Amino acid sequence: MKRILPLVLALAAFCTLPVFAAVDVPYDSYIFNYRQYLEFTPSPYIPDGNVSGVNLGVGAFSLPRGICVGPDGRVYVADTGNNRIVVMNPEMTEAEVITGFANTGEDGAAFDDTFNKPWGVTVSEKGQLYIADSDNHRIVVLEEGELVRIIQNPVSEMLADDYVFIPLELGVDYADRVYVIGQSMFQGIMVFNETGDFTGFYGTIPVTVSLWQRFWRLFSSQEQLSGSTLFIPTEFTGVSVDKEGFIYASCIDPNGTQAAFRLNPKGEDVIQKGENGNLGGDTYPAPNTLDYGGPSYIVDIVVRDKGIYSMLDRRRGRIFTYDDEGNLLYIFGGLGTQEGTFRQPSSIAYIGDRILVLDTDRQEVMAFKETDYGRLINEAVGLRYDGDEKQAVEKWREVLKLNENLELANVGIGKAYLTEGNNKEAMRHLKLGMNRTYYSIAFKRYRNDILKENLGNILTGFAILLVALYIWRLIRRRGAGKGDMVSDE
């Protein structure tokens, strides 16, 4: 019986899922519905080739860790094991290598400075290249290969006297403020101003301690407490800056509920969590799956256009994409040895209609291009983001032709109708999309519309009812008076 039950559950799950035209991809694409059940979807992105150092003619990558795309479309890879930065053209067909830069010593003598395990890399809006030169304990800023400045040895009362600065990931905003994820830095993201001075911490992941854990610690000895897990904040794993200066950061959430943050200038998390309130990647475990491997292990995040952002899961090799309202748009990717699957995905970026993933174990940059299904969803979300609801509806209708069960498309259409004031149609689509929040708004507005349209009739009817009631009472009184007169005679 124990062996049969999992097969029955798997078969039942398969039978309830829609069937799509076969696409030659080595992974499944899916989404979670309102009830958190897994539903397969057409592939939003498909493999579009891999690029290695060998292909580029610069020698094989060695344990590459970071990838980013500059404003001009050039692709930068932190080739950690080779102590270099590889810079590719937008088509990723040609490359140049940066192994160091000209520097000046304390004695004023010039020398060739080199990198030591560069981990993270990013490019500012001005085109300056920022490198987390980890084992040299510094951040190097270059422009056209020339040294701009070096950020190192942060000093503050907020840092321990023996603190060693090991930058791993970094992002830069429009004001050239640098946001750095440091190794074993639990206080938050380190912030440096445009001159390279450390100004403090930015955003801290709150710690959740259960009631049972609190109770247990009250009666624990000092020895037991010292051997127990410390309740310290979780480290951030990735950072990305949008055009408005908001900081998107990822973390590994052991509860699998929130692995993404959107931090405002005060360092407060203002990210929207959507109808299901889940930004943790895979729902764990989904009710109709047999996957008990634990919640997603999010290692990086990238902000794309129109408020869309994607997160990279190392545990299952999947990419999760959300809109600015926290709605899950699509999921794709997987682990394996086939072309288009990952072995150890470590960093994510995007360029145009492609998503790029750096795989440390494969030592390759893996590209994925959007399909019609993915393009339509991206365009619909972008049109709504820009306020063009009419065009967004048309895109969502095309999405429904490819996946008629997609709640997201019905919600998108419902929101558009709600914006233009067609509350009745909004209610219909929002009900199909199982969105209680917006359905409630549409219902209230529709109810108010009905009241406004019929207010005159309602008031007239109410007045007639009052007059009729008055006449009826008057007649009763007169009838009662005549009855008294008859009885007296």
N, C-alpha and C positions, 0 to 999 in steps of 0.2 A: 504493500500500500504506500509506503514511504517513497518508493521509487516511482510509482505511477503518478502520484499527486503533482510533482513538479512538471511532468509531461503534460498533464491535463491543463494545468494553469498556463503553461506556455502556449498550448494549442488554442486555448480559449482567448488568450491575448492576441494571437495571430489572426484569429477569425474575426475579431472586432476591429481590426485595423484596415484602412483603405489600401487598395492595391494601385500602384502607379506604373506608368510605362518604365521599362527597365532602362537604367542609365548605368554605363560601365564605370562605376566608382567602387573602391574597395572598402567602403564604410556606409553605415546607415545614417540618414538624416531624419530628424524627428523634432517634436515639440511636446510640451505638456499642456493638456487642456485644463479647464476650470477645476476639475476634480483631481488634478495632478496625475491623471493617467497618461501614459506615453502614447503618442500617435505618430506613426511614420508619415513623412512628407516627401515631396520631390526634393532633389538635392539643390540647395541654394548656391553652392559652390562646388566645383569639380577640380581635380588636380590639373595644373597647367605647367608641369615641368619642375625639375630640381636644378639648382646651380651649386656647384662645388668649386673650391679653389683650383682643383685640377682642370675643370672646364674653363675657368677663367685664365688659366696659364700662370697662376701665381703660387702654385703649390697647394697641397691639401690643407684645409682648415684643421686646427687642433683644438678641441674642446671650446668651440665658439659659444659665447654667452649672450651677447646683446646685438640687437638689430634696430635700425631706425631709418626713416626716409626723410631727407631734407626738403626744404621748400622748392628746390629746383628739380626734385624727383630722383636725385642720386641716392643710392642705397648704401648704408654704412653697416659694416659687420665688425664687432669686437672679437677678433680672433685671439681669444685669451691665451691658449696654449702656445701660440707663436709670437706672443707679445707684439701684436701689430693691429692696425685698423685697415680693413680692406674696403675701398670705395669703388662702387660699381655705377655705371651709367644707368639711366632709368630702365633700359631694356635688359639689364643684367647680362650683357654680352662682353663687356670690357671692364677692366678693373685696374686700379693703381693701389699701391701699398704705402702706408705711413707707419714707419717703425720708430720714429722719434722726431726731434725738432732741435733747432739751435737754441741753446740756453747760455746764460751768463752766470758764472760762479760768484761767490762772495768777494773774490779777489779781482773781479772784473774780467777774468779770462773767459773766452767763449769756449764752449765744448758741445759735443753732440749728446743730447739727453735721449734716453730710450724709455720705452714703456716696460712695465713689469706686471703681467697678468691684468690687462685692461678688461673690465667686466661689462660696464654699461656705456652706452654712447647715445648722444642726442645732438640735434642741430637746432639753434635758435632761429627766430624769425629773421634775424640779421644775417644768417648764414654762418655763424660761428659754431665750430665743432667743440662739443664738451665731452671729455673722456674721463670715465671713472677709472683712474690708473690705480687699481686696488692695492697691489703689493708695494707700490711706492707711496701709499697713504696720501693720495692727493687727487685733485681734479685738474686736468690740463685743458686750457681753452686755446684753440687755434683758429686762425683765419687765413685761408689760402696757404696753409702749411706753416705760417709764422706764429710764434708764441704771442698770445695776448696777455694772459696772466695764469698764475697757478694758485689754486685754493688748497690750503693745507693747514695742519696744526690748529684746528679750531680751539679757541680759548673762551671759557665761560664758567661762571659759578654753577651752571646747570650740568656741567660735565665733570666726571670724576677726575682726580689728579692723574690717575694712571690710564686714562682713556686713550685708546689707540684708534685713530681715524682710518677706517677701511670702507671707502665708498663702493657700493655695488650697482645701484640703479639711480638714475637721475633724470630730471626734467627741468626745462627752462621756460619761464613765462615771457610775456611781451616787454616787461620791465627788466629783463635779464636777472631776475631773482632765480636762484638755483635751489631745487628741491631734491634732497639726497636721501636715499635709503642706505643706512650704514649697517654693517654687520653687527649683529647682537645689540642693535639699538632699539629698545622697546618703548622709549619715551615718545616716539613719533617720527615724522619725517623732519630731517634737519634742513633748516633754511639759511641760505647765504645771500646777502644783498649783492647789488651789481658790482661792488668793489671786492667781493670775496670775503666779507666779514660774516662770521656766524652770528645770527640774530635770534635763534631760538628754535623751538620745535613746533611742528604744524600737524594738527590732527593726531589723536590717539585712539586706538581701537579699544572700546570699553571691554572690561572683563566681566563675564557672567559667572557668578558662583551660585550653585544650587542651594536650596534650603538645607538639604541633607548634608552637603559639604560644610556649611556653616555650623550646623549642629555637631557634626563629627569633630570639628576642630576645637570646639569648646571643651571637650573631654579628652583631648589627645595630649600625650606627654610631649616634652620638648624634643625628645628623640624621635617620636613618631612624626612630629611636625617637620623636623629637618629632613626626614626621609620621604615626605609626601611631595606631590607636585606643587610647585610654586604658582600662585595665581598672579601671573604677570601678563601684561598685554601681549597680543600676538604681533609679530613683526609684519610690516608691509612687504610685499613681494614685487610690486611693479608700480610705476608712476607714469602718468601721461597728462599733458597740459592742453586744454582746449583753447580756441581762439579768444574766448572771453576771459581767460586767465583762471578758470576754475581748474582745480587739481583733481584728477581721477586717480585713485590708488586701489590696488588689489591686495588681498591678504588670503591666508589659508584659514578658512573658518571651520573649526572642528564640528560645529553644529550644522554646517551646510545650508545656512539661511542668508548670510550676507557676506559676499566676498568682494564687493565693489563699494567704493565711497566716492562722493563728489564733494569736495571741500571748498567752501567759500573763502573770501579773504580773511575771515576770522578763524579759519580752521574748523568750522562747524560742518558736519555732514548734512548736506541738503539734497542728497540723491532721492529720487522717487522710486518706490518699490513695486508699483503696479498693483493689479487687482489681487494677485496671490501673495504679495509681500515677500517674494523670494528672489534674491539676487545671488544665490549660492551655487549656481550651476545645476548639476543634476539633482533632481529630487531624490532623496535617499531614504529607503528604496522606493521607487515608483510602485504603486499598488499592483500593476499588471506586468511586472517584470520579476526576474529571478536574480537581479543584480544586487548583491549585498556587499559590494566591495568598499563601501564607505563613501562619504561625501566627496565632492570634487576637490582637487588639489590645485587651486588657482595660482599660477606663477607669474602671470603678466596680464596687462590690460592696455588697450590702445583706444583712444578717442578718434572716431572717424567724423565724416561730415554730417551735418543736420542733427546733431545730438545723439547719433548712433555710436555705441561702443561695443567692443568685443573683448572677451576674456579667454585665456588659454588654460586648459585643464591638463596638467601633466599626468594625473592618475589614469585617465582613460583616453588621453590624446584628443580631446574634443574642444571645439570652439563655440562659445555661447555668445550670442549677439542680442543686445537690448536696445530699445529706443529711449528717448529722453524722459519718458514717463515710466520707465521701468518694466515695460512689456517685453516679454521674451519673443524675439522675432524668429529665430531658427537656431538649430544645433547641427553641427556636422563634424566629421573627423573621426579618427580612431587610431589605435595602436596596431602595429603589425610590421611585417617585412615587405609588403607589397609597395609598389610605387604609389605615393599619395597617402601613406600611413606613416605614423611617427614611431620613434623609439624613445626619444627623450626630448620632447618639445620644451624650449626654454624661453623664447621671446617671440613677440608678435608685432607686426607692423602692417600698414596698408599703403597701396599706391594705386590711384585710379579705381578701376573695377576689380583689382586683385588684392588678396590678402596674402601676406608673406609670413612664414613661420620658420624660425631658426631651430634646427634640430641638432642638439649638442652631440648626440651619439652618432647620428648619420653624418655629421659634419657637412651639412648642406642647408641651403636656403630653399624651402619648399613653397611653391607658388600655387594659388588657387584662384580661379577666375569665376565670376558670377554667372549663373545660368539665367534664363528668362525668368524663372521663378524667383530667384534671389534679387534680380534687377527690379522686378515689379514691386517687390516688398520694399526694397531700399528707396525706390522712387516715390511710392505711396507715403512712406514715413517722412521723406524729405519734403514732399508737397504739403503735408499737414503741418510740418515744422515751420514752413514758410507762410502758412495761412491760406494756401490755395486748396480749399476743401473740395471744390468742384472737380478739379483734376485728380485729386486724391481718390475720390469715389470711383472714378473711371479705372484707375490703376487697381484698386481693391477688387473691383468686379472682374478684372482680368485674372487676378490672383485666384479668385473663387473658381474660375474655369479650370485652373490647374489643380486646385485642392478645395473641393466644395465643402469640406468639413472644417476648414480653418476658422476657428473662433476669432482670431486676430483680425481677419479681413472683415467679418461682420461688425466687429467692434469699431474698426476704422470707418466703415460706412455709417454706422450709427452715430459716431461722434461728429462726422461731417454734416449729417442731417440735423443733428442737435445744434450745431453752430449756425446753420442757415435758418433755424426756426421750424423745421418740419419735424415736430416732436412725435407725431404718430408713427412716421416711418422710422424715426430714431428708436422708438420703443421696440418696434418689430425686430430690427437688426441687433440691437443691444441684447434683446432676449435670446436671439440665436447665438450671440457671442458670449452669453452667460456672464455679462458684466453688470453686477448688481449696483455698483456705485453710480455709473452713468445712466443706467435704466431708471433708478430712483429719481435722478435729476430730470430725465425726460418725462417721466410720469407726472411729476409735480408741475412741470411746465405745461404738459398737455391738459392736465386737470384745470389749470388756470386759464388756458385757452378756451376750454369748453365753458367755463364760468363766464368769461368775458363775452363770448359769442352769444350766450343765452341769458345774459344778465337782465336785458329788457324784458324778455318773456318770463323769466323767473320772478322779477319784481311785479309784473302785471298779474301773473298767476297768484302771487302772494296777496296782492291787493284785492283781487276778486275773491280769494278765499276769506279774507278778513271781512269784506262786505257781506258775503254769503253767511258767514258765521254771525255777523251782527243782525242780519235780517232774520235768521233762524231763531236766535235768542229772543228777538222782539216778538216774533210770532208766538213763541212758546209762552212768553209773559202774558200776551193778550189772551191766548187760549186758557191759561191758568186763571186769569181774571174773570172771564165769562163763566168758568166752572164754579168759582166761588159765589157768583151772583145767583146761579141756578140753585145751588145747595141752600142759600139763605131763604129763597122763596119756599 
